[in-house]
Amino acid sequence: MGSIRIAGAFALILFVSGCAVASNVMDTGNGTYMISAHAAPIRGGAAGANDVAYGAANDFCAKRGGHAVVLTANARDVYQGSYGGSFNGSGGAFGGGVFAAGNTDLHFRCEGGAIQ
């Protein structure tokens, strides 16, 4: 029974951590950079995407001895709908929902340290 709980916890961690992703950092010239991120509804939609992008931007700048300063953040929710139903000898059911995943494009520069 203990191994089933461990496997379940591991699957949950993979599920939650895999619901947000950031692109590679792109050099946009003049010492500015851009990163894009996407987050599923379970990770907070647009707010979660902003959090993922800002964390990745700070990691990028930290490798250069600095920190990220946000110039612009263009976040948007992407609505996804799902509906379905089934019927059987006992009756049936129908349901669905609309969920908001999020995308963001974060433009930033690095300040402090030996920025390159």
C-alpha positions as CSV (number, residue, x, y, z in Angstrom):
1,M,0.0,0.0,0.0
2,G,2.9,2.4,0.7
3,S,4.3,2.0,-2.8
4,I,0.9,2.9,-4.3
5,R,0.8,6.1,-2.2
6,I,4.4,7.0,-3.3
7,A,3.4,6.3,-7.0
8,G,0.3,8.5,-6.6
9,A,2.2,11.3,-5.1
10,F,4.8,11.1,-7.8
11,A,2.1,11.2,-10.5
12,L,0.5,14.2,-8.9
13,I,3.8,16.1,-8.8
14,L,4.4,15.3,-12.4
15,F,0.9,16.4,-13.3
16,V,1.1,19.7,-11.5
17,S,4.6,20.6,-12.6
18,G,4.0,19.7,-16.2
19,C,1.2,22.2,-16.5
20,A,3.3,25.3,-17.1
21,V,6.2,25.8,-19.5
22,A,8.4,28.7,-20.6
23,S,10.2,29.3,-23.9
24,N,13.9,29.9,-24.2
25,V,15.0,33.5,-23.6
26,M,15.2,35.5,-26.8
27,D,17.5,38.4,-27.3
28,T,15.5,41.3,-28.7
29,G,18.4,43.8,-29.0
30,N,19.6,46.8,-27.0
31,G,20.1,44.7,-23.9
32,T,16.4,43.6,-23.7
33,Y,15.1,40.0,-23.8
34,M,11.7,38.3,-24.2
35,I,10.3,35.0,-22.9
36,S,7.0,33.4,-23.4
37,A,5.1,31.1,-21.0
38,H,2.0,29.1,-20.9
39,A,0.1,27.8,-17.8
40,A,-2.8,25.5,-17.5
41,P,-5.9,26.5,-15.4
42,I,-4.6,24.4,-12.5
43,R,-1.4,26.5,-12.5
44,G,-3.3,29.8,-12.5
45,G,-3.9,30.7,-16.1
46,A,-2.4,34.1,-17.1
47,A,-1.2,34.8,-13.6
48,G,0.5,31.5,-13.5
49,A,2.1,32.1,-16.9
50,N,3.4,35.5,-15.6
51,D,4.9,33.8,-12.6
52,V,6.6,31.1,-14.7
53,A,8.0,33.7,-17.1
54,Y,9.2,36.0,-14.4
55,G,10.9,33.2,-12.6
56,A,12.7,32.1,-15.8
57,A,13.7,35.7,-16.5
58,N,15.2,36.0,-13.0
59,D,17.1,32.7,-13.5
60,F,18.4,34.0,-16.8
61,C,19.6,37.2,-15.2
62,A,21.0,35.5,-12.1
63,K,23.4,33.5,-14.3
64,R,24.7,36.9,-15.3
65,G,25.0,38.2,-11.8
66,G,21.9,40.4,-11.9
67,H,18.1,40.4,-11.7
68,A,15.2,40.9,-14.1
69,V,13.5,44.2,-14.6
70,V,10.2,43.8,-16.4
71,L,9.6,46.3,-19.3
72,T,6.2,44.9,-20.5
73,A,4.1,41.9,-19.9
74,N,1.3,40.9,-22.3
75,A,-0.8,38.3,-20.6
76,R,-4.0,36.8,-21.9
77,D,-6.3,34.0,-20.9
78,V,-7.1,31.3,-23.5
79,Y,-10.5,29.8,-22.8
80,Q,-11.0,26.1,-23.5
81,G,-14.4,24.5,-23.3
82,S,-15.3,20.8,-22.8
83,Y,-18.7,19.2,-22.9
84,G,-19.8,15.6,-22.9
85,G,-22.4,13.1,-21.8
86,S,-23.3,9.5,-21.6
87,F,-26.5,7.5,-21.4
88,N,-27.0,4.0,-20.0
89,G,-29.7,1.7,-18.6
90,S,-29.7,3.7,-15.3
91,G,-30.1,7.1,-17.0
92,G,-27.3,9.4,-18.1
93,A,-25.3,12.4,-17.4
94,F,-24.2,15.5,-19.2
95,G,-21.7,18.1,-18.2
96,G,-18.8,20.3,-19.1
97,G,-17.0,23.5,-18.3
98,V,-14.9,26.3,-19.6
99,F,-11.4,26.7,-18.3
100,A,-8.9,29.5,-18.7
101,A,-5.3,28.6,-19.5
102,G,-2.9,31.5,-19.8
103,N,-0.2,32.8,-22.1
104,T,2.2,35.7,-21.5
105,D,5.0,37.4,-23.4
106,L,7.4,39.1,-20.9
107,H,9.9,41.7,-22.2
108,F,12.7,42.4,-19.7
109,R,16.3,43.6,-19.2
110,C,18.9,42.4,-16.7
111,E,20.3,44.9,-14.1
112,G,23.1,44.6,-11.6
113,G,26.2,42.4,-11.8
114,A,28.3,41.8,-14.9
115,I,25.4,41.7,-17.4
116,Q,26.4,40.5,-20.9
